[in-house]
Amino acid sequence: MLATLNLLAFAIHTVCDCLEQLWIDARTAKRARARFFEHIRTITAYLVFPDWATLMQTLIDSRPPPNIAAQVAQR
């Protein structure tokens, strides 16, 4: 079962590497694949993003969008 999930994750990452421009730009901005996933894991532990594009744009720009800044101010 674990091997199947690992292969499925590899396939999804490969498709995103080929087809999803925001994914490609975010991976390029963070350089290494491990660092990219580390950033995703860290940032999603503290913030809730309204959509995929906002999350990827935040990783590319390395700064939170304005609507997320308001969310942080509420804490």
N, C-alpha and C positions, 0 to 999 in steps of 0.2 A: 504494500500500500504506500509506504513512504517513497519508494522508488518511483512509483507512478506519479505521485504529487510532485516530486522533484523534476521529472521529465516534463510534466505539464507546465510548471513554473518556467523551465528553460524554454519551452516552446512559446509561451506568452511573451517572455522577455525578448526572444528573437524576433517575433512579429512586431513588437513595439519598436525594436531597434531598426526595423526596415520601413515601417509605415507611419509611425506617430512622430510628427515633427517636433512637438513640444517635448516629448520624451527624449528625442535625440539631442535637442538643444540643452535640456537640463543635464543629461549625462555628460555632454561636452563641457558644461560649466563646472561640474564637480569632478571632472577628470576620471578617476578610477570608478569602476562599477561598485566596489565595496563601499567607497565613500558616498556615492550617490544614494545607496540604500540606507546607509547610516544617517544621512541627512533626512531622508523620508521618515525613518523610524523616529528620529528625535523630534522633528517639527510636528508630526501628527500626534505625538504624545501630549503636546501642550495646546495645539490649536485645532479647531474644526474648520475645514475649508468647504465652501459652498459647492465647489465642483473640481473636477480633475484639472481643468485649464488653469484655475487659480493656484492650485498646488504646484503645478509645473512651472508657472511663471514666477512664483515665489522662489523656487529653487534656482531658476535662471538668474533672477535679479539679486538674489541674496538679501531681500528685504520684504517685509510683509506688506500686502496690499492694504489700502486705507480701511476697508471694512473689517479686516482682521485686527487692525490696531485698536479699533473701538471695542472689539471682543476682549482684548488683553486689558484694556482700561477698566472693564467691568469687574475683573477679579480682585 
